[in-house]
């Protein structure tokens, strides 16, 4: 019975991640397809009787690439500037747009230092250690009040790292980790189950 139980658990550990991954990809492809008008989908243009899952993603990728090419040249930047000025004249909408734009730029900008380093801090009280990620370089008034060199950190929650807490602490109280941001995120999301490769190597030595 013990061996059968182990076989059953091993089977679940194989099928559950696989099934969830397939369902997640299917859900994502359906969302993308719903964003594209039906008449523009490849199966509609080719007069096919069947629906091709995720066929709309090709059109979405093309639109994104063309948009990116347009806004990166001189004329495109000028048009984008005029467009954003028009949006900023809409009360309420401009605040939401500017906030989301800043967040997107921070997350997607590869030249940014945001979320490029993982730290270990004592939070929410001394003796309790959690992983945090550097989220910016703002100091200003806060540093003048604290009187010490501060660091901005984002403390993610488990298992959903998109929610968490923003903290500003003295830099001397944050310990920079050698593990990469990706490895640190894996550790947080898995609640400590997935051990970073570099730690495994150190343990073997």
C-alpha positions in Angstrom: 0.0 0.0 0.0 2.8 2.4 0.8 4.4 1.7 -2.6 1.1 2.3 -4.3 0.6 5.6 -2.4 4.1 6.7 -3.6 3.2 5.8 -7.2 0.0 7.7 -6.9 1.7 10.8 -5.5 4.4 10.6 -8.2 1.8 10.4 -10.9 0.0 13.4 -9.5 3.2 15.4 -9.4 3.7 14.6 -13.1 0.2 15.3 -14.3 -0.9 18.3 -12.2 1.8 20.7 -13.4 1.3 19.5 -17.0 -2.5 19.8 -16.9 -2.3 23.3 -15.2 0.2 24.5 -17.8 -1.9 23.3 -20.7 -5.0 24.9 -19.2 -3.2 28.2 -18.5 -1.8 28.3 -22.1 -5.3 27.5 -23.5 -6.9 30.2 -21.3 -4.3 32.8 -22.5 -4.8 31.8 -26.2 -8.5 32.2 -25.8 -8.2 35.6 -24.3 -5.9 36.7 -27.2 -8.4 35.3 -29.7 -11.2 37.2 -28.1 -9.3 40.5 -28.5 -9.1 40.1 -32.2 -12.3 40.6 -34.4 -13.5 37.3 -35.7 -13.4 38.4 -39.3 -9.6 39.1 -39.0 -8.7 35.6 -37.7 -6.8 33.4 -40.1 -9.5 30.7 -40.1 -12.1 33.4 -41.2 -9.8 34.8 -43.9 -9.1 31.3 -45.2 -12.8 30.3 -44.9 -12.0 27.3 -42.6 -14.8 25.6 -40.7 -12.7 24.9 -37.6 -11.3 27.3 -35.0 -7.5 27.4 -34.7 -6.6 27.9 -31.0 -4.3 31.0 -30.6 -4.5 32.0 -34.2 -5.1 35.6 -33.2 -1.8 35.8 -31.3 0.0 36.0 -34.7 -2.0 39.2 -35.6 -1.4 40.6 -32.0 2.3 40.0 -32.2 2.4 41.7 -35.7 0.5 44.7 -34.4 2.8 45.0 -31.4 5.9 44.8 -33.6 4.6 47.3 -36.1 3.6 49.7 -33.3 7.0 49.3 -31.7 8.8 50.1 -35.0 6.6 53.2 -35.5 7.1 54.7 -32.0 10.9 54.3 -32.0 11.6 56.5 -35.0 11.6 60.3 -35.0 8.2 60.8 -36.6 6.6 58.1 -34.4 8.0 59.7 -31.2 6.5 63.1 -32.2 3.1 61.4 -32.9 3.3 59.5 -29.6 4.1 62.8 -27.8 1.0 64.4 -29.3 -1.1 61.4 -28.5 0.0 61.4 -24.8 -0.7 65.1 -24.6 -4.2 64.5 -25.7 -4.6 61.7 -23.2 -3.3 63.9 -20.4 -6.1 66.4 -21.0 -8.7 63.8 -20.0 -9.4 64.2 -16.3 -9.1 61.0 -14.3 -7.8 59.0 -17.2 -4.4 60.7 -17.3 -3.6 59.7 -13.7 -4.4 56.0 -14.4 -2.5 56.1 -17.8 0.6 57.7 -16.4 0.8 55.4 -13.4 0.4 52.3 -15.5 2.9 53.6 -18.0 5.5 54.2 -15.3 5.0 50.7 -13.9 5.2 49.1 -17.3 8.4 51.1 -18.2 10.0 50.0 -14.9 9.1 46.3 -15.3 9.9 46.0 -19.1 12.9 48.3 -19.4 15.9 46.1 -19.5 18.3 49.0 -18.8 16.6 49.7 -15.4 18.1 48.5 -12.2 14.6 47.8 -10.7 14.2 44.2 -9.7 17.7 43.4 -10.7 18.9 42.5 -7.2 17.6 40.3 -4.4 18.1 41.1 -0.7 17.5 39.5 2.6 15.9 41.7 5.3 14.3 41.3 8.7 10.6 42.0 8.2 8.0 42.6 9.7 10.1 42.3 12.8 13.6 41.4 13.9 14.4 37.7 13.7 12.1 37.1 10.8 14.0 37.1 7.5 12.4 37.5 4.1 13.5 38.0 0.5 13.0 41.4 -1.0 13.8 43.0 -4.4 15.3 46.4 -5.1 12.5 48.5 -6.6 14.1 51.9 -7.3 16.6 54.5 -6.2 14.3 57.2 -4.7 15.7 58.8 -1.6 14.8 62.5 -1.3 12.8 63.5 1.7 12.7 60.0 3.3 16.5 59.7 3.5 16.8 63.2 5.0 14.3 62.2 7.7 15.9 58.9 8.5 19.3 60.3 8.3 20.8 57.2 6.8 21.4 55.8 3.2 18.1 54.1 2.5 17.1 51.4 -0.1 13.7 50.9 -1.7 12.6 47.3 -1.5 9.6 45.2 -2.6 8.7 42.3 -0.4 6.5 39.8 -2.4 4.0 37.4 -0.9 3.8 33.6 -1.3 2.6 32.1 -3.6 1.5 35.2 -5.5 4.6 37.5 -5.9 2.6 40.2 -7.7 1.2 41.3 -4.4 3.4 42.4 -1.5 4.7 45.4 0.5 6.9 48.4 -0.4 9.4 49.2 2.3 12.2 51.7 2.7 14.9 50.7 5.2 18.5 51.7 5.9 20.8 50.2 3.3 23.0 48.7 6.0 20.1 46.5 7.2 19.7 44.9 3.8 21.9 41.9 2.9 22.5 41.5 -0.9 22.1 37.9 -2.0 24.3 36.2 -4.6 21.4 34.3 -6.1 19.8 35.8 -9.2 16.4 37.5 -9.2 14.9 34.5 -11.0 16.2 32.1 -8.5 14.9 34.3 -5.6 11.5 34.5 -7.2 11.4 30.7 -7.5 12.2 30.4 -3.8 9.4 32.8 -2.9 6.7 31.3 -5.2 7.4 27.7 -4.1 7.4 28.7 -0.4 11.0 27.4 -0.1 10.4 24.1 -1.8 12.4 25.0 -5.0 16.1 25.5 -3.9 18.2 27.8 -6.2 20.9 25.9 -8.1 23.8 27.9 -6.7 22.7 27.0 -3.1 22.6 23.3 -4.0 26.2 23.5 -5.4 27.4 25.2 -2.2 25.7 22.5 -0.1 27.4 19.7 -2.0 30.8 21.4 -1.5 
